[in-house]
Amino acid sequence: MALTLFDDRGCSLDQQRFTWRDMVQTPISKPDDDAYPRVRIILMNGLEVEALRFSHTCAIPTIATVPTPCPSRTR
């Protein structure tokens, strides 16, 4: 199954869960905010990206159906 981005039309504005204003938050200011919120934002973004990559990796079917023996056990 190929990914065709131009054929996918998405959902209409009535069916979308969030508006643009709900998704976009106020940016952090470097002089006024502590280091803790910045680190938390960076870590949460990294967790979301890794979770997305992991879910896509798990969705790929495995090619090798027969398990290969461990080299240390064959000697």
Secondary structure, DSSP 8 states (H G I E B T S, - for coil): ----TTT-----TTT-S--HHHH------TTTS-HHHHHHHHHHHHHHHHHHHHHHHHHS--S--S----HHHH-
